[in-house]
Structure formats: C-alpha cells, structure tokens
C-alpha cells in the first residue's frame, strides 16, 4: 500500500508508523550556492587547532620512534631457542609457540561449558540480526534503514526526522532491536596470561597482539538451540533470519604455523618492551614486537620502520585534511560579499555561487599545504635541523611567492582601473587631432 498517495491519487499528509507526524518538511535545508553551513563554520577553529596539534604530535612520534629503532638496531643480539641468553639485553629470536601452560578456552552464555582447546589467544566474533541505520538518506532526505548482521547493538535513533518512515520501509512495521542477548559473548580478543616461545615467556599483551587469532575452532558438542555449519554457530537455519537471531564464530592461533619472531628485552627469561635511551625531546619510547614467520635482524627493523612510516603518512594526510577544511571555510567567509552578489543574478546566480565555492575549495588547498609543510618543518627543526630548516625555508619561499603574485595582480588591476578613469594626455589629444584633420 502506498502511504504517500491515497487510492484516489490525491496527496495526503504522511504519518510515520509509530504515530508521529513526519517532520520532513521542517528538515534543515543545505546552504545554497556551495556555501558551508553554520555547523561547518563553528568547526573551523577546532579543525585548525586539531590539524596543527595532530601534525606536531605525529612528527614528534615519528622522529622519536625512528630514533628508538636505530638505537635498538645497534644493540640487538640474535639468540637461539634452547636456553635463555643475553640477560638484560635487547634480543631477537625465531622460535615456535608452545602449548605448554596455555589455557583451555571457554566462552560465556550457552557456550560456558564448551571447550575450544588450547590457544595463545581466543577471538569471539558474534553478531545479531538487527535493523541498522545505514547513515544514508533517500531522495526526500529521510534516513535509510536495512536489516543486517551487526556485532554491536544498533540504535534506531527515533528522534531523527523521518526515521520512523525509514524503519518501516527498510525493516518492516513495528521493527525494534532487542538488547544484546546473554546467550553469547560480545566481540573481543583475549590473550593468555603467559605464552611460551622457545625458552622465553611473553606476558606483554602489546607483544602478544602480533599473533593472528583467525583460525576457526569449534567444540565437540553443539549447545542446545544452536546449529553448527561452515565453522559458524547459528540460532536459526532459515534463509531469511529475523530480528534478534544470533550467529557466532570462534578463533584461535594457527597451530599449523607456530613459528614467530620476537624482539624485546630479556629479563630472566621473560621478554618485555626495551626502553630506548633518551634523546632530545624523546623519552620513554619502547621496542617490543612479535611477527609471525622467520625474520632476520635487518628484515625485522625494515618492517618496523615501514610500519612507522605508514602511520606517519596516514596522520599527515588526516592533519592536512583538517587544515584544508579550516582554510576552505575561512576563505568562504572572506568571499561572502561575492556570494551575496551572486544571489541577485537572475537564472545563473546559483551556478555562479556553486562554481565559486568549488574554486575557493581548490585554491584553499595551497595555503593549507604551506601551513602543513611549515608545521612539519618546525618540528623537524627542533629534532633534526638539517632536514627541518630546508622545509621551513621552502614553506617561507612558497608563502612569499604567493604574496608577491597576489600583490602583482592587485597592482595590475589598480593600474587598469586608473587608466580607464583618467586617460593619458596622449589619449586625450588623439580625438582633437582627428577633428582638426577632417575637412569642413
């Protein structure tokens, strides 16, 4: 049945299925002509501050981590698996994970009495079938909902305008999500209190997190009310699940490939994080890592440096986006009079405003880039002057060139305007000469 049109074809007022009037006519409309909304303008100072702080923190982290890695590379000792060696030193070894001393993992709820065997870790991946907000909107601006599996409780957010209609269309009449069932544990990874690798013991969860917990395990007896198929336990075997149905998978480490390479400080046979020597503005940075497979000393440090570089690039990109957002909104404010003029241009006014908004967004990329380079350069000046000083000089040169180019354009416009308003004496004499030369 079509709730938007009556059978006679006339429009009727739309009501949601929960008995509330639809507020879609009162929904906030986006700002015209590509101008940022008031919310975006309010976030501009916050984005600028966050971008500066994030870029500064990221460069400090990158430099201090690199210093720690290069310091550790010089003192690392490669040891064997048969006995504990190099007491109190930073060691590197490749050995097999042992089952000795590991717990027999059990879960909670209906699986509290199920035994999943020994493992260095235990991963629970549980989901419930729910009505989920897809964080999208249809052509009328209403939120879109759909029935999906989710590993967390989904909030339907009924206070959102048009949500009831969206829930009805996507999930059915009177659809509501139940609270998380006590029959199954929530998502999460657990690690053993102590894992033995060769002759060494590891208790640090940060190091143990290098063990992949992605090998499916099951119990010999399936709990009542559950069905097991394809490595997954389900409460329903129907091809079309209903809201509240559950499914869960359990994982541990791969015992077919137990070999791992560990880097850390040996303290009486227990491996923990090694604290690098303090340097300028860097203190307390630790090295401790576990990677699956065999790594030499050089391969291990190359992998760690690559991971640090990837993290640095990611945070640089996020920081740059925050600065770009801030500069784009700020430049929109400066161009507000031009947007106002565009509003009065008939027919093509909206197109002028939209085009201007895109141009401003593109132009604001340049000052955002210069600001990001300046912040990064200042940080490197403090930590590594040989790298930081050229970056700062490059940023200053780019800023000076941009200012010079802008001044040149302004001077050219001023000269053109003066020439139009006040013609030169030669231009003024030209018409008179032409008059004198014409015969009467």
GUGU-381380 format. One record per residue: x, y, z of N, C-alpha, C in turn; residue in three letters. Coordinates in steps of 0.1 Angstrom, whole numbers, plus 5000, padded with zeros to 4 digits. Example, Ala and Ser with C-alpha at 12.3 -4.5 7.8 and 13.67 -1.06 7.14 Angstrom:
REM GUGU-381380
513249435078512349555078513249675078ALA 512849785071513749895071512950005079SER 
This chain:
REM GUGU-381380
500949885000500050005000500950125000UNK 500550224992501350344991500850445002UNK 501750475012501350565023501550715019UNK 502050745007502250885003501150934994UNK 500350844988499250884979498050794984UNK 496850864983495650784986495250714973UNK 494250624974493850554963493250644952UNK 492750754956492150854946493250934939UNK 494450914943495550994937495851124943UNK 495151164953495351294959496451284970UNK 497251394972498251384982497551394996UNK 498151315006497651315019498851345028UNK 498551395040499651415050500251285054UNK 501551275055502251155057502451135072UNK 502151025077502350985092503350875092UNK 504150875103505050755104504250645111UNK 504850525111504150415116504150405131UNK 504850495138504850495152503850605158UNK 503050665148502050755153502450905154UNK 503650945148504151075149504051145136UNK 503751265135503751335123505151345117UNK 505251335104506551345097507051485097UNK 508351505100508951645101509751675089UNK 509551595078510451615067510451755061UNK 509151815061509051955056509852055064UNK 510052015077510852115085512252075087UNK 512751985078514151945079515052065074UNK 516252065081517152175077517652155063UNK 517552265055517952255041519452295040UNK 520152235031521552275029521752415025UNK 522852475028523052615024523252625009UNK 522752735003522752744988524152784983UNK 524352754970525452804963526852754968UNK 526852634974528152584978528752644991UNK 527952724998528552795010528452695022UNK 529452695031529452605042528352635052UNK 527852535059526752555068527352625081UNK 526452665090526852735102527652635111UNK 527252505110527952405118529352395113UNK 529552395100530952385095531752505099UNK 531152625099531852745103532252745118UNK 531352685126531752675140532852575142UNK 533052475133534052375135535452425129UNK 535452535122536652585116537752605126UNK 537652685137538752695146539152565152UNK 538252475155538552345161539352265151UNK 538952265139539652185128541152245127UNK 541252375127542552435126543552395137UNK 542952405150543752365161544152215161UNK 543152135158543351985158544351955147UNK 544252015136545251985125546652025129UNK 546852135135548152185140548752085150UNK 547852055160548351965171548651825166UNK 547751775157547951635152549251635144UNK 549551735135550751725127551951735136UNK 551951825146553051835155553351715163UNK 552251655169552451525176552951415167UNK 552351405155552751305146554251305143UNK 554751425140556151435137557051405148UNK 556651445160557451405172557451255174UNK 556251195172556251045174557050975163UNK 557051025151557750965140559250975143UNK 559751085147561151105149561651025161UNK 560851025172561250955184561250805182UNK 560250755174560250615171561450575162UNK 561750655152562950625144564250625152UNK 564350725161565550725170565650595178UNK 564450555183564450435192564850305183UNK 564250305171564550185162566050185158UNK 566650295155568050305151568950275163UNK 568550315175569250285187569250135190UNK 568050075189567849935191568649845181UNK 568749895169569349815158570849795162UNK 571449895168572849885172573149785183UNK 572249765192572449675204571749545204UNK 570949515194570149395193571149275192UNK 570849175200571549045199570648935194UNK 571048865184570248745180570648625188UNK 569548565194569848445203569048325198UNK 569348205204568648085200567448055208UNK 566847935207565647895213565847805225UNK 566947745226567147635236567247685250UNK 567947795252568047845265568048005265UNK 567748055277567648205278569048265277UNK 569248365268570548425267570448575267UNK 571648635269571748785268570848855279UNK 571048815291570248865302570349025303UNK 569149085303569149235304569349305291UNK 569549235280569749295267568549285258UNK 568649365247567649355237567949235228UNK 566949145227567249025219566249005208UNK 566648925198565848885187565948735185UNK 564848665184564848515182563648475174UNK 563848365167562748305160562548165165UNK 561348135171561048005177559547975175UNK 559147855179557747815179557047845191UNK 555747885190554847905201554547765207UNK 554647755220554447625227553047625233UNK 552447505234551147485240551347475255UNK 552547455260552747435274552247555282UNK 551447525292550947635301549747715296UNK 549347695284548247775278546947725283UNK 545947805285544647765290543747695279UNK 542747615284541747565276540647665275UNK 540347725264539447835263538047795263UNK 537247875271535747855271535147995269UNK 533948005265533248125263532248155274UNK 531248235272530148255282528848225276UNK 527748245284526448225279526148075276UNK 525648045264525347905261526647825258UNK 527747895257529047825254529947825266UNK 529347845278530147845290530747715294UNK 530147605289530747475292531447405280UNK 531547485270532147435257533647455258UNK 534447355254535847355255536447375240UNK 537147485238537647515224539147475223UNK 539747415233541147375232542047485236UNK 543347455236544447545240544747645229UNK 545147765233545547865223546247985230UNK 547048055222547648175228546648285228UNK 545548275221544548375221543248315218UNK 542148385220540848345218539948455213UNK 539448445201538748555194537248515193UNK 536348605198534948585196534348685186UNK 533748635176533148725165531648695165UNK 530848765173529448735174528648855167UNK 527448815162526648915155525148885158UNK 524348995158522948985159522249045147UNK 521248985142520449045131519549165136UNK 519849285131519149395136518749495124UNK 517949585128517649695119518649805121UNK 519349835110520549925111520450055103UNK 520850165109520850285102522050285093UNK 521850295080522950295070523650425069UNK 523250525076523850665076523750715062UNK 522650695055522450745042521050805042UNK 520750885031519450945030518850925016UNK 517550915016516850895003516651024996UNK 515951024985515751144977514951254984UNK 514251214995513451305003514151345016UNK 515351305017516151345029515851265041UNK 515251155040514951065051516050965053UNK 516350925065517350825068516950685062UNK 517950615058517750485052518150375062UNK 517250275064517550165073517450035065UNK 518049925070518049795064518349695075UNK 517949575072518149455081519549395078UNK 520449395087521749345085522249285098UNK 523349205097524049145108525049255114UNK 525049265127525949365133526549305146UNK 527749345148528449295160528249385172UNK 527349485171527149575183525649605183UNK 525149665194523749705195523549825186UNK 522549825177522249935168521150025174UNK 521450155175520450245180519650295168UNK 518350285168517450325157517350485157UNK 517650555168517550695168516250755162UNK 515150725170513850765166513650915166UNK 514550985173514351135173514751195160UNK 515451125151515851175138514651195129UNK 514551305123513451335114513351235103UNK 512051175101511851085091512350945094UNK 512850915106513350785109512350675110UNK 511150705115510050605116509650555102UNK 509550645093509250605079510350525073UNK 511550565075512750485070512750345076UNK 512450335089512450205096511450115090UNK 510250175087509150095082509450045068UNK 510050125060510450085046511549985046UNK 512550005054513749915054513649795062UNK 512949795073512949685083511549625086UNK 510549695082509149645085508449715096UNK 507149695097506349765107506649725121UNK 506749825130507049805144508349735147UNK 509349755138510649695139511449765151UNK 511849685160512749735171513849635174UNK 514949685178516149595181516149555196UNK 516249425199516349385213517749415219UNK 517849415232519149435238520049305234UNK 521349325236522249215233521949095241UNK 521848975235521548855242522648805251UNK 522248755263523248695272523548555268UNK 523048505257523348365252524748355246UNK 525348475242526548465235527448585240UNK 528748565240529648675244529748785233UNK 530148905237530349005227531648985220UNK 531849065209533049065202534249095210UNK 535449035208536649065215537648955214UNK 538948995216540048905216540748895229UNK 540948775234541648755247542948685244UNK 543948725253545248665252545648595265UNK 546348485264546748405276547648495284UNK 547648475297548448555307549948535304UNK 550348415299551748395296551848295284UNK 552648335275552848245263554348215262UNK 554648085260555948035260556448025245UNK 557548095241558048085228559548045229UNK 559847925225561147875227561447865242UNK 562547915246562947915261562448045268UNK 561648125261561348255267559848265269UNK 559448345279558048365282557648515279UNK 556448525274555948665270554648685277UNK 554548795285553348835292552748965287UNK 553549045279553149175275552049155264UNK 550849205266549749195256550149265243UNK 550849375245551249455233552049375223UNK 552949295229553849205220552949085215UNK 552149025224551348915220550348945209UNK 549949075208548949115198549449085184UNK 550749055182551249025169550848885165UNK 550348805173549848675170548448685163UNK 548248635151547048635144546048535150UNK 544848585154543848505161542748485150UNK 543048415140542048405129541848265123UNK 542248165131541948025127540747965135UNK 539747925127538447885133538547765141UNK 537947765153537847645162536447625165UNK 536147505170534747465174534847365185UNK 533647345191533547255202532947125198UNK 533247015205532646885201531146875202UNK 530646945212529146935215528547075212UNK 527647075203526947205200525847235210UNK 525847355216524947385227523447375222UNK 522547355231521147345227520647475222UNK 519847465211519347585205520247655194UNK 521347585192522247635182522547535171UNK 522847575159523247495148524547525143UNK 525447425139526747455135526947415121UNK 527447505112527747475098528747575093UNK 529647525085530647615079531547695089UNK 531747635101532547705111531847805119UNK 530547815117529747915124528547855131UNK 528247905143527147865151526047965149UNK 524747915147523648005144522447955152UNK 521548055156520348015163519247985154UNK 519448015141518347995131519047945118UNK 518447845112518847795099518047845087UNK 517147935090516347995079517148075070UNK 516748075057517448155047517148305049UNK 516048335056515748475059515648495074UNK 516748535080516748545095515848665099UNK 515448655112514548765118515348845128UNK 514848955131515549045141515748975154UNK 516948975159517248905172517948775170UNK 518048725158518748595156520248625158UNK 520948515162522348525166523248435157UNK 524448475155525448385149526848425155UNK 527748325156529048345163530048255157UNK 531248305156532448215152533548235163UNK 534348135165535448135175536748105168UNK 537748185172539048165165540148165175UNK 541348095171542548095179543748115170UNK 544948095175546148105166546247975158UNK 547047985147547247875138548347785143UNK 547947665148548947575153549747505141UNK 549247515129550047455118551247545114UNK 551247665118552347765116552647835129UNK 553347765138553647825151554847915152UNK 555647925141556847995141556648145142UNK 557348215151557248355153558648415155UNK 558848545152560048615155559748725166UNK 560448725176560248815188561348915190UNK 561049035192562049145196561649205209UNK 562549205219562249255232563449245241UNK 563349295253564349285263564149155272UNK 565249085273565248965281565448995296UNK 564448965304564648985319564348855326UNK 565348775328565248645335564348545327UNK 564448555314563748465305562348515301UNK 561948625307560648695303560948815294UNK 560348815282560548915272559549035274UNK 560049155275559149275276559749385267UNK 559149495268559549615260560949665264UNK 561749705255563049755257562949905256UNK 563349985266563250125266564550185260UNK 564350265249565450325242566050445250UNK 567350475248567950585256567250715252UNK 567150805262566550935260567351015250UNK 566651095242567351185233566651315234UNK 567051415226566451555226564951545224UNK 564151575235562651575235562051445233UNK 562851335234562351205233562751115245UNK 561751065252562050985263560950875265UNK 561350755270560350655273559850575262UNK 560450585250560050505238560550365239UNK 559650265237560050125239559950055226UNK 560749945225560749855214560249715219UNK 559349655212558849525216557849475205UNK 558149365198557349325187557449175185UNK 556349125179556248985176555648975162UNK 556348905153555848885139555848745136UNK 554748695129554748555125555648525114UNK 556348415115557348375104558748405109UNK 559648385100561048405103561548535097UNK 562248615106562748745102564248755107UNK 565148805099566448835103566448965110UNK 567549005116567549135123567249255114UNK 567949255102567649365093566249365087UNK 565649245085564349235080563349285090UNK 563549255103562649295114562649445115UNK 563849515115563849655116563349725104UNK 563549665092562949725080561449725080UNK 560949615086559449605087558949705097UNK 559649725108559149815118559249965113UNK 560349995106560450125101559350155090UNK 559050055082558050075072556650095079UNK 556350025089555150045097555050185103UNK 556150235108556150365114555950475103UNK 556550455091556450545080554950545075UNK 554350435075552950425070552050505080UNK 552250485093551550555103551750705102UNK 552950745099553250895098552550955086UNK 552550885075551850935063550350945065UNK 549850845072548350855075547950975083UNK 548750995094548351115103548751245096UNK 549751245087549951375079548851405070UNK 548251305064547151325055545951375063UNK 545651315074544451355082544651495087UNK 545851525092546151665096546051765085UNK 546551735073546351825061544851845058UNK 544051735058542651745055541951845065UNK 542351835078541751925088542152075085UNK 543452095081543852235078543152275065UNK 542952195055542252225043540852265046UNK 540152185054538852215058538752355065UNK 539652385074539652515081539852625071UNK 540852615062541152725053540052745043UNK 539452635038538352645029537152725035UNK 536852695047535752765054536052915056UNK 537352935060537753075063537753155050UNK 538153105039538153175026536753195021UNK 535753105024534353125021533853255028UNK 534253275041533853385048534353515042UNK 535553515037536153635030535353665017UNK 534953555011534253574998532753595000UNK 532253615012530853625014530153735006UNK 530753855004530153964996529853914982UNK 530853834976530653784963529453694962UNK 529353604972528153514972526853594973UNK 526853704980525653784981525353844968UNK 526353894960526053954947525553844938UNK 526053724939525653614930524153574933UNK 523653604945522253574948521353654940UNK 521753774936520853874928520953854913UNK 521853764909521953744894520853654890UNK 519953694881518853604877519353484869UNK 518753374871518853244864520253184866UNK 521353254865522653184866523253214879UNK 522553284888523153314902523553184909UNK 522753084910523152964918524352894912UNK 524452894898525552834892526852904894UNK 526753044895527953124898528453094912UNK 527453084922527853054935528452914937UNK 527952814930528452684931529852674925UNK 530052744914531352744908532352814916UNK 531952924922532853004931533252914943UNK 532352844949532652754960533652654957UNK 533552594945534552494941535952554939UNK 535952674933537252744931537852774944UNK 537152824953537652854967538252734973UNK 537452624972537952494978539252454972UNK 539452474959540652434952541852524956UNK 541552654956542552754960543052734974UNK 542152704983542452694997543452575000UNK 543652484990544552374992545952424993UNK 546252544986547652594986548052645000UNK 547352735006547752775019547752665030UNK 546752565028546752455037548052375036UNK 548452355023549752275021550952355027UNK 550952485025552052565030552052565045UNK 550952565051550852565066551252425071UNK 550852315065551252185069552752165068UNK 553352215057554852205055555552285066UNK 555052405069555652485079555652415093UNK 554452355097554452285109555352165110UNK 555352095099556251975099557752025099UNK 558052125092559452185092559852235105UNK 558952305112559352355126559652235135UNK 558852125134559052015143560451945139UNK 560751945127562051885123563151975126UNK 562952105126564052195131564352165145UNK 563352135153563652105167564351975169UNK 564051875161564651745163565851715154UNK 565651755141566751735131566851865122UNK 567651955126567752085119568252065105UNK 569051975101569451955088568351925078UNK 567251865083566051835075565051945076UNK 564851995089563852095092564052225086UNK 565252285086565552415081565252425066UNK 565652335058565252345043563752345042UNK 562952265050561552265048560952395052UNK 561452455063560852585067561152695056UNK 562452695051562752785040561952765028UNK 561652645025560752615013559352675015UNK 558852655028557552705031557452855030UNK 558552915036558553065036558653115021UNK 559453045013559553094999558253074992UNK 557552964994556252944988555253054993UNK 555253085006554353195011554753325005UNK 555953365004556453494999556053504984UNK 556253394977555953394962554453414960UNK 553653344968552153364967551753504970UNK 552353564981552053704984552553804973UNK 553753774967554253864956553253854944UNK 552853734941551953714929550653784932UNK 550153774944548853844947549053994946UNK 550154044951550454194950550554234936UNK 551154154927551354194913549954204907UNK 549154104909547754104904546954224908UNK 547154264921546454384926546954514919UNK 548254514918548854634911548354644897UNK 548254534890547854534876546354584875UNK 545554534884544154574884544054724887UNK 544754774897544754914900545255004889UNK 546254964882546755034871545755044859UNK 545054934857544054924846542855014850UNK 542455014863541355094867541655244866UNK 542955284870543355424869543455464854UNK 543855384845543955414831542555434825UNK 541655354830540255374824539555504829UNK 539855534842539155654848539855784844UNK 541155784842541955904839542855874827UNK 542355904815543155874803544455964802UNK 545455914796546755984795546556104786UNK 547556204786547456324777547456284763UNK 548256184759548356144745547056094740UNK 546356014749544955964745543956074744UNK 544156184752543256294752543456384739UNK 544656394734544956474723544556404710UNK 544456274710544156204697542856244691UNK 541756254698540456294692540556434686UNK 541256534693541356664688542156674675UNK 543256594674543956594661543156534650UNK 542256444653541456384642540456484637UNK 539956574647538956674643539556784634UNK 540856824638541556924630541856874616UNK 542056754614542456694601541256674592UNK 540056674597538856654588538456784581UNK 538256784568537856904560536456944564UNK 536157074564534857124567533957114555UNK 
